[in-house]
Amino acid sequence: MNAVIRPIEHCHYCEHKEMIPGEGVICKVTHEKPDFTGKCSSKEYTNVMRLRLIERIEDYETIKYSKRAVRLDFYAYGILGLGVIASAYLVYMYFWAGGWFTTVPLIIGVAGFTLLGYAIGPVNNYRSKLGVSFEKLKKIIKILEVYDLTFEYDVEIVKRRHEMPEKQARVTFLEVK
């Protein structure tokens, strides 16, 4: 199912847009609000489209790059959490066999479930961020497809986690054809 791309979405990436307070986006060529169907005859995608495309690609590739760390955390915290829960059960059985009833196994079990939260939380966060980032990139791709444009890119992964962890990917080559 193809969603219709509204004219205003074309204008966000065009060089001819002008923001007027109270009116919104106005085309500098026609001096009117965008009102066209399909394609805009006066569009110019150079700098703004290129910068937005680079932002979206870098964001998407940075999130994809974090998949390995998310998986490592999932397995490490998951195994540790399950191990703590199993030890809580064994402590419970030991005390129960001795005729004691104590809250120590309960506290240990809660700690184990907390570790499972540390395992599952980043996975959900990763999936959510990846989906949002892909949808933003897909919106630009759909607009480019309207004008029969495609692009190729190459990304370099910058491993400086302490300087700027939110931007691990850097576009080194981008060609819009």
Sequence and secondary structure as in RCSB ss.txt:
>XXXX:A:sequence
MNAVIRPIEHCHYCEHKEMIPGEGVICKVTHEKPDFTGKCSSKEYTNVMRLRLIERIEDYETIKYSKRAVRLDFY
AYGILGLGVIASAYLVYMYFWAGGWFTTVPLIIGVAGFTLLGYAIGPVNNYRSKLGVSFEKLKKIIKILEVYDLT
FEYDVEIVKRRHEMPEKQARVTFLEVK
>XXXX:A:secstr
      HHHHHTT TTEEEETTTEEEETTTSS    SS  TT   SHHHHHHHHHHHHHHHHHHHTHHHHHHHHH
HHHHHHHHHHHHHHHHHHHHHHTT   SHHHHHHHHHHHHHHHHHHHHHHHHHHHHHHHHHHHHHHHHHHHTT  
EEEEEEE   TTT TT  EEEEEEEE 
